[in-house]
């Protein structure tokens, strides 16, 4: 059931949560653990309609970020190890790292903001990769990355709840919330690039 729903969510991000999906905090946490933010609108709607408040949902989302950090960190380490052995992957990684370090040079005072903005919408692995390229330690990298992702969650939660109250249709609220979650990060990153 979980795998089926995740496959459907890939093609239809507004798909309603199945009737047999776990309820309460556990079901919300499972949805929040879906990478890329796709689980935010359905998780927020499930939590809201299940009586969970914004603070509880924020705590659950933070817990999902910690879980995903524990999954992504080994994957990034393996990718780095493979890049050292495979010339093509090494060239691609070097180009990506060069672009990242040009964007946020090591030691830059704007680096924490750049890391948070990268995680805000782009996701945890990209924020962590940017932080590592900028020379931040493991803990500070994840702190800045998770801070940006938590801000992204706040945007997604607020917009989804607002549209749910406004429209009264969970599918449309999820779609509108996802639209806001795509458009606003792009606008903020462009604004930051223009004025920094």
Rosetta constraint file for C-alpha pairs under 8 A:
AtomPair CA 1 CA 5 HARMONIC 6.17 0.50
AtomPair CA 1 CA 20 HARMONIC 7.87 0.50
AtomPair CA 1 CA 21 HARMONIC 7.69 0.50
AtomPair CA 2 CA 6 HARMONIC 6.18 0.50
AtomPair CA 2 CA 21 HARMONIC 7.46 0.50
AtomPair CA 3 CA 7 HARMONIC 6.19 0.50
AtomPair CA 4 CA 8 HARMONIC 6.28 0.50
AtomPair CA 5 CA 9 HARMONIC 5.96 0.50
AtomPair CA 5 CA 17 HARMONIC 7.63 0.50
AtomPair CA 5 CA 18 HARMONIC 7.35 0.50
AtomPair CA 6 CA 10 HARMONIC 6.33 0.50
AtomPair CA 7 CA 11 HARMONIC 7.00 0.50
AtomPair CA 8 CA 12 HARMONIC 5.87 0.50
AtomPair CA 8 CA 13 HARMONIC 7.76 0.50
AtomPair CA 8 CA 15 HARMONIC 7.06 0.50
AtomPair CA 9 CA 13 HARMONIC 4.71 0.50
AtomPair CA 9 CA 14 HARMONIC 7.14 0.50
AtomPair CA 9 CA 15 HARMONIC 5.96 0.50
AtomPair CA 9 CA 38 HARMONIC 7.56 0.50
AtomPair CA 10 CA 38 HARMONIC 7.95 0.50
AtomPair CA 13 CA 38 HARMONIC 6.41 0.50
AtomPair CA 13 CA 174 HARMONIC 7.57 0.50
AtomPair CA 13 CA 175 HARMONIC 7.17 0.50
AtomPair CA 14 CA 41 HARMONIC 7.99 0.50
AtomPair CA 14 CA 42 HARMONIC 7.41 0.50
AtomPair CA 14 CA 171 HARMONIC 5.16 0.50
AtomPair CA 14 CA 172 HARMONIC 7.36 0.50
AtomPair CA 14 CA 174 HARMONIC 5.36 0.50
AtomPair CA 14 CA 175 HARMONIC 5.59 0.50
AtomPair CA 15 CA 171 HARMONIC 6.87 0.50
AtomPair CA 16 CA 42 HARMONIC 7.00 0.50
AtomPair CA 16 CA 170 HARMONIC 7.73 0.50
AtomPair CA 16 CA 171 HARMONIC 6.77 0.50
AtomPair CA 17 CA 21 HARMONIC 6.50 0.50
AtomPair CA 17 CA 42 HARMONIC 6.74 0.50
AtomPair CA 17 CA 46 HARMONIC 7.62 0.50
AtomPair CA 21 CA 27 HARMONIC 6.59 0.50
AtomPair CA 22 CA 26 HARMONIC 6.51 0.50
AtomPair CA 22 CA 27 HARMONIC 4.58 0.50
AtomPair CA 23 CA 27 HARMONIC 4.91 0.50
AtomPair CA 23 CA 28 HARMONIC 7.32 0.50
AtomPair CA 23 CA 46 HARMONIC 7.66 0.50
AtomPair CA 23 CA 50 HARMONIC 7.46 0.50
AtomPair CA 24 CA 28 HARMONIC 6.54 0.50
AtomPair CA 24 CA 46 HARMONIC 7.83 0.50
AtomPair CA 24 CA 47 HARMONIC 6.65 0.50
AtomPair CA 24 CA 50 HARMONIC 6.19 0.50
AtomPair CA 24 CA 52 HARMONIC 7.71 0.50
AtomPair CA 25 CA 29 HARMONIC 6.02 0.50
AtomPair CA 25 CA 47 HARMONIC 7.04 0.50
AtomPair CA 25 CA 52 HARMONIC 7.66 0.50
AtomPair CA 25 CA 60 HARMONIC 7.46 0.50
AtomPair CA 26 CA 30 HARMONIC 6.24 0.50
AtomPair CA 27 CA 31 HARMONIC 6.39 0.50
AtomPair CA 27 CA 43 HARMONIC 7.60 0.50
AtomPair CA 27 CA 46 HARMONIC 7.84 0.50
AtomPair CA 28 CA 32 HARMONIC 6.20 0.50
AtomPair CA 28 CA 43 HARMONIC 4.78 0.50
AtomPair CA 28 CA 44 HARMONIC 7.24 0.50
AtomPair CA 28 CA 46 HARMONIC 6.47 0.50
AtomPair CA 28 CA 47 HARMONIC 5.97 0.50
AtomPair CA 28 CA 57 HARMONIC 7.74 0.50
AtomPair CA 28 CA 60 HARMONIC 7.52 0.50
AtomPair CA 29 CA 33 HARMONIC 6.25 0.50
AtomPair CA 29 CA 43 HARMONIC 7.46 0.50
AtomPair CA 29 CA 60 HARMONIC 5.74 0.50
AtomPair CA 29 CA 61 HARMONIC 6.83 0.50
AtomPair CA 29 CA 63 HARMONIC 7.84 0.50
AtomPair CA 29 CA 64 HARMONIC 6.40 0.50
AtomPair CA 30 CA 34 HARMONIC 7.13 0.50
AtomPair CA 30 CA 64 HARMONIC 7.99 0.50
AtomPair CA 31 CA 39 HARMONIC 4.68 0.50
AtomPair CA 31 CA 40 HARMONIC 6.90 0.50
AtomPair CA 31 CA 42 HARMONIC 7.11 0.50
AtomPair CA 31 CA 43 HARMONIC 5.27 0.50
AtomPair CA 32 CA 37 HARMONIC 7.41 0.50
AtomPair CA 32 CA 39 HARMONIC 5.13 0.50
AtomPair CA 32 CA 40 HARMONIC 5.73 0.50
AtomPair CA 32 CA 43 HARMONIC 6.15 0.50
AtomPair CA 32 CA 60 HARMONIC 7.66 0.50
AtomPair CA 32 CA 61 HARMONIC 5.90 0.50
AtomPair CA 32 CA 64 HARMONIC 5.95 0.50
AtomPair CA 33 CA 39 HARMONIC 7.18 0.50
AtomPair CA 33 CA 61 HARMONIC 7.91 0.50
AtomPair CA 33 CA 64 HARMONIC 5.12 0.50
AtomPair CA 33 CA 65 HARMONIC 7.35 0.50
AtomPair CA 33 CA 67 HARMONIC 7.51 0.50
AtomPair CA 33 CA 68 HARMONIC 6.79 0.50
AtomPair CA 34 CA 38 HARMONIC 6.45 0.50
AtomPair CA 34 CA 39 HARMONIC 5.40 0.50
AtomPair CA 35 CA 39 HARMONIC 7.62 0.50
AtomPair CA 35 CA 68 HARMONIC 7.74 0.50
AtomPair CA 35 CA 123 HARMONIC 7.74 0.50
AtomPair CA 36 CA 121 HARMONIC 7.86 0.50
AtomPair CA 36 CA 122 HARMONIC 7.52 0.50
AtomPair CA 36 CA 123 HARMONIC 5.96 0.50
AtomPair CA 37 CA 121 HARMONIC 7.83 0.50
AtomPair CA 37 CA 123 HARMONIC 7.81 0.50
AtomPair CA 37 CA 153 HARMONIC 7.82 0.50
AtomPair CA 38 CA 178 HARMONIC 7.73 0.50
AtomPair CA 39 CA 43 HARMONIC 5.71 0.50
AtomPair CA 40 CA 44 HARMONIC 5.87 0.50
AtomPair CA 40 CA 153 HARMONIC 7.00 0.50
AtomPair CA 40 CA 156 HARMONIC 6.55 0.50
AtomPair CA 40 CA 157 HARMONIC 7.06 0.50
AtomPair CA 41 CA 45 HARMONIC 6.10 0.50
AtomPair CA 41 CA 156 HARMONIC 6.70 0.50
AtomPair CA 41 CA 157 HARMONIC 6.84 0.50
AtomPair CA 41 CA 160 HARMONIC 5.94 0.50
AtomPair CA 41 CA 173 HARMONIC 7.87 0.50
AtomPair CA 41 CA 174 HARMONIC 5.07 0.50
AtomPair CA 41 CA 177 HARMONIC 6.44 0.50
AtomPair CA 41 CA 178 HARMONIC 6.99 0.50
AtomPair CA 42 CA 46 HARMONIC 5.96 0.50
AtomPair CA 42 CA 174 HARMONIC 6.58 0.50
AtomPair CA 43 CA 47 HARMONIC 6.01 0.50
AtomPair CA 44 CA 48 HARMONIC 5.87 0.50
AtomPair CA 44 CA 57 HARMONIC 7.14 0.50
AtomPair CA 44 CA 157 HARMONIC 6.05 0.50
AtomPair CA 44 CA 160 HARMONIC 7.26 0.50
AtomPair CA 44 CA 161 HARMONIC 7.47 0.50
AtomPair CA 45 CA 49 HARMONIC 5.94 0.50
AtomPair CA 45 CA 160 HARMONIC 7.49 0.50
AtomPair CA 45 CA 161 HARMONIC 7.27 0.50
AtomPair CA 45 CA 164 HARMONIC 8.00 0.50
AtomPair CA 45 CA 170 HARMONIC 7.13 0.50
AtomPair CA 45 CA 174 HARMONIC 7.97 0.50
AtomPair CA 46 CA 50 HARMONIC 5.87 0.50
AtomPair CA 47 CA 51 HARMONIC 6.21 0.50
AtomPair CA 47 CA 52 HARMONIC 4.94 0.50
AtomPair CA 47 CA 53 HARMONIC 7.38 0.50
AtomPair CA 47 CA 57 HARMONIC 6.89 0.50
AtomPair CA 48 CA 52 HARMONIC 5.30 0.50
AtomPair CA 48 CA 53 HARMONIC 6.41 0.50
AtomPair CA 48 CA 54 HARMONIC 7.91 0.50
AtomPair CA 48 CA 161 HARMONIC 7.93 0.50
AtomPair CA 52 CA 56 HARMONIC 6.14 0.50
AtomPair CA 52 CA 57 HARMONIC 6.58 0.50
AtomPair CA 53 CA 57 HARMONIC 6.29 0.50
AtomPair CA 54 CA 58 HARMONIC 5.98 0.50
AtomPair CA 54 CA 157 HARMONIC 7.90 0.50
AtomPair CA 55 CA 59 HARMONIC 6.27 0.50
AtomPair CA 56 CA 60 HARMONIC 6.23 0.50
AtomPair CA 57 CA 61 HARMONIC 6.10 0.50
AtomPair CA 58 CA 62 HARMONIC 6.16 0.50
AtomPair CA 58 CA 150 HARMONIC 7.84 0.50
AtomPair CA 58 CA 153 HARMONIC 7.83 0.50
AtomPair CA 58 CA 154 HARMONIC 7.77 0.50
AtomPair CA 59 CA 63 HARMONIC 6.23 0.50
AtomPair CA 60 CA 64 HARMONIC 6.23 0.50
AtomPair CA 61 CA 65 HARMONIC 6.27 0.50
AtomPair CA 61 CA 150 HARMONIC 7.53 0.50
AtomPair CA 61 CA 153 HARMONIC 7.53 0.50
AtomPair CA 62 CA 66 HARMONIC 6.41 0.50
AtomPair CA 62 CA 146 HARMONIC 7.73 0.50
AtomPair CA 62 CA 150 HARMONIC 6.94 0.50
AtomPair CA 63 CA 67 HARMONIC 6.31 0.50
AtomPair CA 64 CA 68 HARMONIC 6.08 0.50
AtomPair CA 65 CA 69 HARMONIC 5.97 0.50
AtomPair CA 65 CA 124 HARMONIC 7.96 0.50
AtomPair CA 65 CA 146 HARMONIC 6.59 0.50
AtomPair CA 65 CA 149 HARMONIC 7.98 0.50
AtomPair CA 66 CA 70 HARMONIC 6.34 0.50
AtomPair CA 67 CA 71 HARMONIC 6.52 0.50
AtomPair CA 68 CA 72 HARMONIC 5.92 0.50
AtomPair CA 68 CA 124 HARMONIC 7.96 0.50
AtomPair CA 69 CA 73 HARMONIC 5.82 0.50
AtomPair CA 69 CA 124 HARMONIC 7.35 0.50
AtomPair CA 69 CA 142 HARMONIC 7.44 0.50
AtomPair CA 70 CA 74 HARMONIC 7.19 0.50
AtomPair CA 71 CA 75 HARMONIC 6.80 0.50
AtomPair CA 72 CA 76 HARMONIC 6.10 0.50
AtomPair CA 72 CA 124 HARMONIC 7.97 0.50
AtomPair CA 72 CA 125 HARMONIC 6.37 0.50
AtomPair CA 73 CA 77 HARMONIC 6.26 0.50
AtomPair CA 73 CA 125 HARMONIC 7.97 0.50
AtomPair CA 74 CA 78 HARMONIC 6.15 0.50
AtomPair CA 75 CA 79 HARMONIC 6.13 0.50
AtomPair CA 76 CA 80 HARMONIC 6.14 0.50
AtomPair CA 76 CA 125 HARMONIC 7.66 0.50
AtomPair CA 76 CA 129 HARMONIC 7.89 0.50
AtomPair CA 77 CA 81 HARMONIC 6.21 0.50
AtomPair CA 78 CA 82 HARMONIC 6.12 0.50
AtomPair CA 79 CA 83 HARMONIC 6.11 0.50
AtomPair CA 80 CA 84 HARMONIC 6.48 0.50
AtomPair CA 81 CA 85 HARMONIC 6.82 0.50
AtomPair CA 82 CA 86 HARMONIC 5.96 0.50
AtomPair CA 82 CA 89 HARMONIC 7.34 0.50
AtomPair CA 82 CA 90 HARMONIC 7.92 0.50
AtomPair CA 83 CA 87 HARMONIC 6.92 0.50
AtomPair CA 83 CA 88 HARMONIC 7.81 0.50
AtomPair CA 83 CA 89 HARMONIC 4.94 0.50
AtomPair CA 83 CA 90 HARMONIC 4.28 0.50
AtomPair CA 83 CA 93 HARMONIC 6.81 0.50
AtomPair CA 84 CA 90 HARMONIC 5.99 0.50
AtomPair CA 85 CA 90 HARMONIC 7.55 0.50
AtomPair CA 86 CA 90 HARMONIC 6.01 0.50
AtomPair CA 87 CA 91 HARMONIC 6.17 0.50
AtomPair CA 88 CA 92 HARMONIC 6.35 0.50
AtomPair CA 89 CA 93 HARMONIC 5.99 0.50
AtomPair CA 90 CA 94 HARMONIC 5.98 0.50
AtomPair CA 91 CA 95 HARMONIC 6.22 0.50
AtomPair CA 92 CA 96 HARMONIC 6.22 0.50
AtomPair CA 93 CA 97 HARMONIC 6.00 0.50
AtomPair CA 94 CA 98 HARMONIC 5.94 0.50
AtomPair CA 95 CA 99 HARMONIC 6.20 0.50
AtomPair CA 96 CA 100 HARMONIC 6.14 0.50
AtomPair CA 97 CA 101 HARMONIC 6.03 0.50
AtomPair CA 97 CA 130 HARMONIC 7.73 0.50
AtomPair CA 97 CA 133 HARMONIC 6.22 0.50
AtomPair CA 98 CA 102 HARMONIC 6.17 0.50
AtomPair CA 99 CA 103 HARMONIC 6.32 0.50
AtomPair CA 100 CA 104 HARMONIC 6.24 0.50
AtomPair CA 100 CA 105 HARMONIC 7.87 0.50
AtomPair CA 100 CA 130 HARMONIC 5.95 0.50
AtomPair CA 100 CA 133 HARMONIC 6.83 0.50
AtomPair CA 100 CA 134 HARMONIC 7.82 0.50
AtomPair CA 101 CA 105 HARMONIC 4.73 0.50
AtomPair CA 101 CA 106 HARMONIC 6.81 0.50
AtomPair CA 101 CA 130 HARMONIC 7.55 0.50
AtomPair CA 101 CA 133 HARMONIC 6.13 0.50
AtomPair CA 101 CA 134 HARMONIC 6.01 0.50
AtomPair CA 104 CA 108 HARMONIC 6.56 0.50
AtomPair CA 104 CA 110 HARMONIC 7.23 0.50
AtomPair CA 104 CA 111 HARMONIC 5.34 0.50
AtomPair CA 104 CA 114 HARMONIC 6.51 0.50
AtomPair CA 104 CA 130 HARMONIC 7.77 0.50
AtomPair CA 104 CA 134 HARMONIC 6.39 0.50
AtomPair CA 105 CA 111 HARMONIC 7.11 0.50
AtomPair CA 105 CA 134 HARMONIC 5.74 0.50
AtomPair CA 106 CA 111 HARMONIC 7.43 0.50
AtomPair CA 106 CA 133 HARMONIC 7.35 0.50
AtomPair CA 106 CA 134 HARMONIC 4.09 0.50
AtomPair CA 106 CA 135 HARMONIC 5.52 0.50
AtomPair CA 106 CA 136 HARMONIC 8.00 0.50
AtomPair CA 107 CA 111 HARMONIC 7.23 0.50
AtomPair CA 107 CA 134 HARMONIC 6.99 0.50
AtomPair CA 107 CA 135 HARMONIC 7.36 0.50
AtomPair CA 110 CA 114 HARMONIC 6.18 0.50
AtomPair CA 111 CA 115 HARMONIC 6.03 0.50
AtomPair CA 111 CA 131 HARMONIC 7.78 0.50
AtomPair CA 111 CA 134 HARMONIC 7.24 0.50
AtomPair CA 112 CA 116 HARMONIC 6.13 0.50
AtomPair CA 112 CA 131 HARMONIC 7.92 0.50
AtomPair CA 112 CA 144 HARMONIC 6.03 0.50
AtomPair CA 113 CA 117 HARMONIC 6.00 0.50
AtomPair CA 113 CA 144 HARMONIC 7.89 0.50
AtomPair CA 114 CA 118 HARMONIC 6.04 0.50
AtomPair CA 115 CA 119 HARMONIC 6.30 0.50
AtomPair CA 115 CA 127 HARMONIC 5.20 0.50
AtomPair CA 115 CA 128 HARMONIC 7.57 0.50
AtomPair CA 115 CA 130 HARMONIC 6.23 0.50
AtomPair CA 115 CA 131 HARMONIC 6.00 0.50
AtomPair CA 115 CA 144 HARMONIC 6.21 0.50
AtomPair CA 115 CA 145 HARMONIC 6.00 0.50
AtomPair CA 115 CA 148 HARMONIC 7.39 0.50
AtomPair CA 116 CA 120 HARMONIC 5.98 0.50
AtomPair CA 116 CA 127 HARMONIC 6.72 0.50
AtomPair CA 116 CA 144 HARMONIC 5.43 0.50
AtomPair CA 116 CA 145 HARMONIC 5.21 0.50
AtomPair CA 116 CA 146 HARMONIC 7.50 0.50
AtomPair CA 116 CA 147 HARMONIC 6.19 0.50
AtomPair CA 116 CA 148 HARMONIC 3.87 0.50
AtomPair CA 116 CA 149 HARMONIC 7.16 0.50
AtomPair CA 117 CA 121 HARMONIC 7.58 0.50
AtomPair CA 117 CA 127 HARMONIC 7.96 0.50
AtomPair CA 117 CA 148 HARMONIC 5.88 0.50
AtomPair CA 117 CA 185 HARMONIC 7.79 0.50
AtomPair CA 117 CA 189 HARMONIC 6.65 0.50
AtomPair CA 118 CA 122 HARMONIC 5.57 0.50
AtomPair CA 118 CA 123 HARMONIC 7.03 0.50
AtomPair CA 118 CA 126 HARMONIC 6.58 0.50
AtomPair CA 118 CA 127 HARMONIC 5.20 0.50
AtomPair CA 118 CA 130 HARMONIC 7.81 0.50
AtomPair CA 118 CA 145 HARMONIC 7.78 0.50
AtomPair CA 118 CA 148 HARMONIC 7.38 0.50
AtomPair CA 119 CA 123 HARMONIC 4.50 0.50
AtomPair CA 119 CA 124 HARMONIC 5.32 0.50
AtomPair CA 119 CA 125 HARMONIC 7.79 0.50
AtomPair CA 119 CA 126 HARMONIC 6.39 0.50
AtomPair CA 119 CA 127 HARMONIC 4.55 0.50
AtomPair CA 119 CA 128 HARMONIC 7.93 0.50
AtomPair CA 119 CA 145 HARMONIC 5.39 0.50
AtomPair CA 119 CA 146 HARMONIC 7.26 0.50
AtomPair CA 119 CA 148 HARMONIC 5.11 0.50
AtomPair CA 119 CA 149 HARMONIC 5.29 0.50
AtomPair CA 120 CA 148 HARMONIC 4.74 0.50
AtomPair CA 120 CA 149 HARMONIC 4.96 0.50
AtomPair CA 120 CA 150 HARMONIC 7.84 0.50
AtomPair CA 120 CA 151 HARMONIC 6.67 0.50
AtomPair CA 120 CA 152 HARMONIC 5.04 0.50
AtomPair CA 120 CA 185 HARMONIC 6.41 0.50
AtomPair CA 121 CA 149 HARMONIC 7.15 0.50
AtomPair CA 121 CA 152 HARMONIC 6.20 0.50
AtomPair CA 121 CA 181 HARMONIC 7.08 0.50
AtomPair CA 121 CA 182 HARMONIC 7.06 0.50
AtomPair CA 121 CA 185 HARMONIC 5.61 0.50
AtomPair CA 121 CA 186 HARMONIC 7.91 0.50
AtomPair CA 122 CA 126 HARMONIC 6.44 0.50
AtomPair CA 122 CA 127 HARMONIC 7.55 0.50
AtomPair CA 123 CA 127 HARMONIC 6.46 0.50
AtomPair CA 123 CA 149 HARMONIC 6.77 0.50
AtomPair CA 124 CA 128 HARMONIC 6.12 0.50
AtomPair CA 124 CA 145 HARMONIC 6.09 0.50
AtomPair CA 124 CA 146 HARMONIC 6.99 0.50
AtomPair CA 124 CA 149 HARMONIC 6.90 0.50
AtomPair CA 125 CA 129 HARMONIC 6.04 0.50
AtomPair CA 126 CA 130 HARMONIC 6.09 0.50
AtomPair CA 127 CA 131 HARMONIC 6.13 0.50
AtomPair CA 127 CA 141 HARMONIC 7.73 0.50
AtomPair CA 127 CA 142 HARMONIC 8.00 0.50
AtomPair CA 127 CA 144 HARMONIC 7.90 0.50
AtomPair CA 127 CA 145 HARMONIC 5.09 0.50
AtomPair CA 128 CA 132 HARMONIC 6.10 0.50
AtomPair CA 128 CA 141 HARMONIC 5.69 0.50
AtomPair CA 128 CA 142 HARMONIC 6.16 0.50
AtomPair CA 128 CA 145 HARMONIC 6.04 0.50
AtomPair CA 129 CA 133 HARMONIC 6.14 0.50
AtomPair CA 130 CA 134 HARMONIC 6.13 0.50
AtomPair CA 131 CA 135 HARMONIC 6.37 0.50
AtomPair CA 131 CA 136 HARMONIC 5.44 0.50
AtomPair CA 131 CA 137 HARMONIC 7.96 0.50
AtomPair CA 131 CA 141 HARMONIC 5.10 0.50
AtomPair CA 131 CA 145 HARMONIC 7.84 0.50
AtomPair CA 132 CA 136 HARMONIC 5.40 0.50
AtomPair CA 132 CA 137 HARMONIC 6.97 0.50
AtomPair CA 132 CA 138 HARMONIC 7.55 0.50
AtomPair CA 132 CA 141 HARMONIC 6.63 0.50
AtomPair CA 136 CA 140 HARMONIC 6.18 0.50
AtomPair CA 136 CA 141 HARMONIC 5.57 0.50
AtomPair CA 137 CA 141 HARMONIC 5.79 0.50
AtomPair CA 138 CA 142 HARMONIC 6.33 0.50
AtomPair CA 139 CA 143 HARMONIC 6.13 0.50
AtomPair CA 140 CA 144 HARMONIC 6.16 0.50
AtomPair CA 141 CA 145 HARMONIC 6.10 0.50
AtomPair CA 142 CA 146 HARMONIC 5.78 0.50
AtomPair CA 143 CA 147 HARMONIC 6.02 0.50
AtomPair CA 144 CA 148 HARMONIC 6.37 0.50
AtomPair CA 145 CA 149 HARMONIC 6.31 0.50
AtomPair CA 146 CA 150 HARMONIC 5.92 0.50
AtomPair CA 147 CA 151 HARMONIC 6.36 0.50
AtomPair CA 148 CA 152 HARMONIC 6.35 0.50
AtomPair CA 149 CA 153 HARMONIC 6.19 0.50
AtomPair CA 150 CA 154 HARMONIC 6.17 0.50
AtomPair CA 151 CA 155 HARMONIC 6.35 0.50
AtomPair CA 152 CA 156 HARMONIC 6.26 0.50
AtomPair CA 152 CA 181 HARMONIC 7.34 0.50
AtomPair CA 152 CA 185 HARMONIC 7.98 0.50
AtomPair CA 153 CA 157 HARMONIC 5.89 0.50
AtomPair CA 154 CA 158 HARMONIC 5.97 0.50
AtomPair CA 155 CA 159 HARMONIC 6.04 0.50
AtomPair CA 155 CA 180 HARMONIC 7.90 0.50
AtomPair CA 155 CA 181 HARMONIC 6.82 0.50
AtomPair CA 156 CA 160 HARMONIC 5.92 0.50
AtomPair CA 156 CA 177 HARMONIC 5.89 0.50
AtomPair CA 156 CA 178 HARMONIC 7.11 0.50
AtomPair CA 156 CA 180 HARMONIC 7.30 0.50
AtomPair CA 156 CA 181 HARMONIC 5.77 0.50
AtomPair CA 157 CA 161 HARMONIC 6.03 0.50
AtomPair CA 157 CA 177 HARMONIC 7.79 0.50
AtomPair CA 158 CA 162 HARMONIC 6.01 0.50
AtomPair CA 159 CA 163 HARMONIC 6.04 0.50
AtomPair CA 159 CA 176 HARMONIC 7.66 0.50
AtomPair CA 159 CA 177 HARMONIC 5.17 0.50
AtomPair CA 159 CA 180 HARMONIC 6.99 0.50
AtomPair CA 160 CA 164 HARMONIC 5.97 0.50
AtomPair CA 160 CA 173 HARMONIC 5.52 0.50
AtomPair CA 160 CA 174 HARMONIC 5.98 0.50
AtomPair CA 160 CA 176 HARMONIC 7.03 0.50
AtomPair CA 160 CA 177 HARMONIC 4.48 0.50
AtomPair CA 160 CA 178 HARMONIC 7.89 0.50
AtomPair CA 161 CA 165 HARMONIC 6.24 0.50
AtomPair CA 161 CA 173 HARMONIC 7.49 0.50
AtomPair CA 162 CA 166 HARMONIC 6.07 0.50
AtomPair CA 162 CA 173 HARMONIC 7.96 0.50
AtomPair CA 163 CA 167 HARMONIC 5.64 0.50
AtomPair CA 163 CA 168 HARMONIC 7.57 0.50
AtomPair CA 163 CA 172 HARMONIC 7.73 0.50
AtomPair CA 163 CA 173 HARMONIC 4.78 0.50
AtomPair CA 163 CA 174 HARMONIC 7.97 0.50
AtomPair CA 163 CA 176 HARMONIC 6.80 0.50
AtomPair CA 163 CA 177 HARMONIC 7.04 0.50
AtomPair CA 164 CA 168 HARMONIC 5.12 0.50
AtomPair CA 164 CA 169 HARMONIC 6.15 0.50
AtomPair CA 164 CA 170 HARMONIC 5.89 0.50
AtomPair CA 164 CA 172 HARMONIC 7.74 0.50
AtomPair CA 164 CA 173 HARMONIC 4.81 0.50
AtomPair CA 164 CA 174 HARMONIC 7.86 0.50
AtomPair CA 167 CA 172 HARMONIC 7.19 0.50
AtomPair CA 167 CA 173 HARMONIC 6.72 0.50
AtomPair CA 168 CA 173 HARMONIC 7.62 0.50
AtomPair CA 169 CA 173 HARMONIC 6.05 0.50
AtomPair CA 170 CA 174 HARMONIC 6.01 0.50
AtomPair CA 171 CA 175 HARMONIC 6.21 0.50
AtomPair CA 172 CA 176 HARMONIC 5.99 0.50
AtomPair CA 173 CA 177 HARMONIC 5.89 0.50
AtomPair CA 174 CA 178 HARMONIC 6.10 0.50
AtomPair CA 175 CA 179 HARMONIC 6.22 0.50
AtomPair CA 176 CA 180 HARMONIC 6.33 0.50
AtomPair CA 177 CA 181 HARMONIC 6.20 0.50
AtomPair CA 178 CA 182 HARMONIC 6.24 0.50
AtomPair CA 179 CA 183 HARMONIC 6.16 0.50
AtomPair CA 180 CA 184 HARMONIC 5.76 0.50
AtomPair CA 181 CA 185 HARMONIC 6.70 0.50
AtomPair CA 182 CA 186 HARMONIC 6.85 0.50
AtomPair CA 183 CA 187 HARMONIC 6.35 0.50
AtomPair CA 184 CA 188 HARMONIC 6.12 0.50
AtomPair CA 185 CA 189 HARMONIC 6.07 0.50
AtomPair CA 186 CA 190 HARMONIC 6.20 0.50
AtomPair CA 187 CA 191 HARMONIC 6.14 0.50
AtomPair CA 188 CA 192 HARMONIC 6.04 0.50
AtomPair CA 189 CA 193 HARMONIC 6.05 0.50
AtomPair CA 190 CA 194 HARMONIC 6.13 0.50
AtomPair CA 191 CA 195 HARMONIC 6.28 0.50
AtomPair CA 192 CA 196 HARMONIC 5.74 0.50
